Amino acid sequence: MPRFDAEYVPRSAMAIYAHPDDIEFTVGGTVAKWARAGCEVTFVLITSGNSGTHDRKFTRKTLERVREREERESARILGVARVVFLRHGDCELVPTLALRKELVRRIRRHRPEVVLCNDPQALFFDDRYINHPDHLAAGKAALEAVFPCAEMELLWPVAGPVHKVHAVYVSSTVAPNTWIEVADTIETKIAALAAHRSQLGDRDISPMILEWARGEARRAPAGKASGKKSPSRPKNAEAFRVMRIVREEN
């Protein structure tokens, strides 16, 4: 059985998020690190961010095309194997049974060892950010698709052969238990984010991303834990609550 620690690299991973750029902001460093080490990564974007602008030159259809093009370029920079767009409406996402079934179909088709998604319980971040309702809905739908639905033989057989995901890496969480060092891939993450010009324009986001990654690293424990020497605190990190569905054998 795999060990789901900070050094673990899955053979395959699927990131299920609401909008283009969500993955890059939250887990882009980890994705780049895993892809560089040989992990086959699939992105599933439930919406194409077709409401995500205050610029009235766009329609929802033209913005969808732009944001999908940006996402494909960003995924290429990160080393992602494939990008799937489900094209639900931005700002209209609800974790319905129909959406769960769509995600089960994708999980069974691509058979990821690990799924990454948002924490559906993370409504507030200090007093500076109210989490987007699409983020909460995407996280809830992803978790429900992973467990138990994707692995149940009698449920939706037309969605493909069942598959058991080994672990879920939950990002943007107030209760992380794993920190992944991304110092070697932080510049790749920044480059991938820069591809999302419809959202960021030409502004330099490097200071913001570096400060965020250092802040995440400062949250990581250091010293000794459970009688074993812990790894040194990372320099730049992405934090996760790792939920182990397949447990390690003793």
Secondary structure, 3 states (H helix, E strand, C coil): CCCCCCCCCCCEEEEEECCCCHHHHHHHHHHHHHHHCCCEEEEEEEECCCCCCCCCCCCHHHHHHHHHHHHHHHHHHHCCCEEEEEEECCCCCCCCHHHHHHHHHHHHHHCCCEEEEECCCCCEECCCEECCHHHHHHHHHHHHHHCCHHHCCCCCHHHCCCCCCCEEEEECCCCCCEEEECCCCHHHHHHHHHCCHHHHCCCCCHHHHHHHHHHHHHCCCCCEECCEECCCCCCCEEEEEEEECCCCCC
